[in-house]
Amino acid sequence: MPHSPQASPAADNSERAQEEAAFWFARLHGENVSREERATFAGWLAGSPENAREFGILEQIWNHSACLAPQAKPRARRLLHGAAGLAAMALLASWLFHTAPGELVATGIGERKHLQLSDGSELDLAPRTRLHFRLDKDQRHIELHEGQIAINVGADPQRPLEVVANGHHIRDIGTRFVVETGAKQTRVSVAEGLVEIRPANGDAATQRLAAGEEVSVTDGKIGPVLAVDRSILLAWTKGQLAFEGQPLNEVIATLNRFRKTPIILDEPNLGGMRISGVFLIDKEETALIALRQIAGLRFLESNGMVHASTDHSR
């Protein structure tokens, strides 16, 4: 049975409660939680008001990870900075970045940008993203060359907003959605409202998506409509990455998109381990601390990469 992490003698009660709350949060979202563990957790939770308060904060962040109020962000970052089970990645964010229509906008490795457009729309660019946008009197047009964007569309019924990615046309009929495109596949996910997709292959039928739905378009063919967790979908635009029971290899792949120093899993057999937690944008090292606590990994940095393997000393 796992035990809650021990704080150093110099750590104060608040910091110890933060770390223990994060440990229990990650453990209770994992697999095969025993009755004994749940009883131990209940005892810990009732052990002090500080424990209950810190665990409650983590639950609030998890449940509302996409819509934290601006004034709550500094508190959340402080709380999760050193917590086991909650990781952070350092990103270079350029907030309220303004640019001229038609100009190329791009982000590099580990860089995000937030664009405030003149029509009231807002764009969030994930790392390694390139796009052009144009605002005409009759239409608003974004061409996504690569990467991922989240769009909060300003109301303007006279000028529809359209995103073109890999030749596929995504037309907004709602307010908030995400488009991610690569060499072979484009994925569209809707947080609010409706979105209409017209594949590059003119013979394919147009697909409409509602809030909480997503599809992938591959080789001009639209895949099945899948459910998507809207709170997790937009978490990265708020400086967070959230996972619930996802395989370790998928978690690492997502983290690497937001890291300057990629993580390499040297033991592929560990890739199926399930991971849960909220990852805030702060410092890359804390992601390693969290994965060490959750997954029992050790890390060795070499040649600009971080190699992950089993920590046999635990």
N, C-alpha and C positions, 0 to 999 in steps of 0.2 A: 504494500500500500504506500502511495506517495505521502510525503510529509510536507507541511507548508515550509517555505524557505525561511532560514534563520537570518536575522539581521545582525550586522556587526554591532559591537558594544557602543560605537559612536553614533549609530543611527538613532534618530528620535522615533517616538511612537507613531507619528504621522507617516513618516517614510516607510516604516515597517508595515503599517497597515496597508499602505498603497501596494507594496510588493506582494504581501500575502493575499490581498484582494484580487490582484491580477493573476496570481497562481491559481486561486480557487475558481476564478472566472474561466480561465483556460481549461482547467481540469473538468469542470462541470459541463462544458461544451464539448468534451471529448467523448470517447466511446467507453463502454463497459464500466461505468461508475458504480461502484459497489454500495450496498446499503451502509456498510461501515464507514466508507468515505463520506457519504451524505450526512451521517450522524456526526462525524468529526467536523464537517463544514458547519453544520447547524450550531455545534458548540462554539466554534470559532466566531461565527456571526453574532452569537449572543454574548460573546466574551467582552465586548466593549462597544460603546456607541461609535467610536472611530472606525471599527471594522465594518459595521453596518453602513455607515455613511460612505466609505470609500467603495464598497461593493455596489451600493446603489448608484453611485456616479458612473461606474463602469457599465451597469445595465442601461442607464439612460443614454450613454454614448453609443452603446451597441444598438439600441432600439431606434435612435434618431441620428445615426451617423451621417446622414446626408443633409441634415437641416439644423445643425448647431447654430444658435444665435451667435453673431459676431463677438459679443461680449463674453461668450463662454469659451472661445477658442484658447485664450492664454491660460485659463485654468486647466483645460483639458490637456494642453501640451505639458504643463508643469506636472500634472498628476501622472501622466503616462511616460514621462521621460525616462525614468529608471525602473519601470515596473516590469517584473518577469511576466511573460505572456503577452506583453504589448510592445510592439517594435516601432522603430521610427526610421525613416529614410531621409537623407538630406537632399533636398531639391533646390535648385535655383529658380525661384518663382518671380516673374515680372508681372506684378499686379497692376490692373488698370493701364495696360499697355495700349497706346493709341497708334494707329497706322493709317496710311492713306489707302482708300479703296483701290483694288487692282494690284496692290503691292504684295509681293511674296512675304508670308509670315512663317517662321520656322522656329522650332525648339531643338536644342541639342541633347546630348546625353544627360539625364538627370535634371532637365530643365522643364518648367511649366510656364505657360503664359495665360493671362486672363485679358481678353479683349473686350472693351466697351465700345460698341458700334454706335454710329450716329442715329440709327433708327430705334435705339433702346434695347437691341438684342445684346446678349453677352455670350462670348465663346471662351471655353476653357480648352487649352491645348495640352495634351499629355506630352511627355518626352518623345523626341524623335518624330515630330509631326511637321508636315509642310502643307500649306494651303494658300490659295488666292481667294480673295473675296471681292465682290463688286456690288454696289448698291445703285441701281438705276431707278428711274422714275416709275417703271412698270414692274420691276422684279428685283429680288435680292438673291444673289447667286454666290455660292461657296464651292470651290473646286478643291477637294481633299486629295492630295497626291499620295500621302502616306501618313500613318499614325492614327491618333484617336482624338476626337473632339467631343465636347458636351455643349449643347446649344440651348440657351434659354431665349426663346424667340420673342422679340418685341411685337406687340399687337399692331398690325397694319394690314387689314383685310384687302386693301387695294394692291398690295405688293406681296405676293406669296414668296416664301423663302424656300430655296431649293439647294440641296447639296448634291454634287456629282462626285462619285468615288468609283474608280475602275469602270467608268462608263455608265454606272447605275445611277438613276435619278431618284433622290429621296426628297419628297415634297412635304413640308410641314403643314399639318392641319390642326396642330395643337400648340404646345408651349415648350416642352423640354424633352430632348432626346439625345442619344449618343450614337455616333458613327465611328467605327473602327475599320480601317482598311489596310490590307497588305498586298503582296504580289498576286495572290490567287483568290483571296476571300475578302468579302466586305460584310461586317456585322452591324445591324441596326437594332437599337434597344430604346424603348420608349418609357420615359418616367411619368409624363403627364400628357394628356390629349391624344391626338391621332397623328400617324405618319403614313404616307403613301409611298410605296416603292415601285419603280418601273425599271426592270432589269435592262442591261445594255442590249441583250437579245430581245429585239422587238416582238418576237413571237410569244414570249412568256407573258403570262397574265400579270396584271398589276396586283400588288398585295397591300392591304391595309393592316396596320398594327395599332393596337390600343395600349393604354398605359399598363405596364407590367408585362409586356410581351417583347420578344426579340426574335429575329431570324438572321440566318447567314445566307449570303448569295455567293455561290461558287460556280464558276464557268457558266455564268448567265442563268443558273437555275436557283430558284428560291427554295431553301430547305424548310423543314417543318417549323411551325410557330411554337416557341418555347416560353415558359414562364421565367421571369427574371425578378429578383429581389430589388425593388426600386431604391431602398435605403442603401444597399451595397453598390448599386449601379453608379450613383453619383458621389460616392464617398470620396473618391480621389480628388474631386474638384474642391472639397473642403479640407484637403490636406490629410486625408485618411485613406487607409486600405483596410477593408474588413473581410474576414474569411470565416466561414462556418462549416467545419467538417470537410474542408477541401484537401485533396492529396498534397503531400509535401512538395512533389515536383511541380505541381501547378502553382503553389504558393511561391516557390522560389522563382519560377518563370515570371510571375507578376511582379515580385519584388525587383527582379533584375531590370525590368523596364523603367524603374524609377531610381535605379542605383547607378553610380559612376563606377563602382567596383563590383563586377558580377559575382554571384555565388555559383560554384560548380559542385554538384552533388557527386562525390567520388564513389558512392555506393548506391547504384541504381535500385537495389532491392529496398531501400528506405523510401523510395518515391511515393509509395502508396499510403504512408502514415498520414492519418487525418489530423489537420491543424485547424484550430479556431482561435480567433482573437481580432482585436482592432489595432491596426498599425498606423501610428501618426507620423507625420512628416516632421522630422527633427534632425536626428543624427543617424548615419548608417550603422554605426557600431551597436546601437541598441537593438537593431533587428537581429544581430548575431547573439546578443545576450538573451533575447527572448527565445530564439530557436534553440539555444543551448539548454534553457530551462524546460521548454515544452517537449522538444524532440530528443534531448540527450545527445546533441551534436557537439563536435569540437571543430574549430576552424583554424586554417593555416593560410596566410596570405602569401602568394608567390606569383611573380610575373604579372602583376596587375589584376589578379583574380583571387577570390577567397574560396579555398577548397574545404568542403564540408564532409565529415565522416563521423562514424560512431565514436563517442567519448567513452572508452573502455575504463576510464578511471572512476566513473560514477558508480 
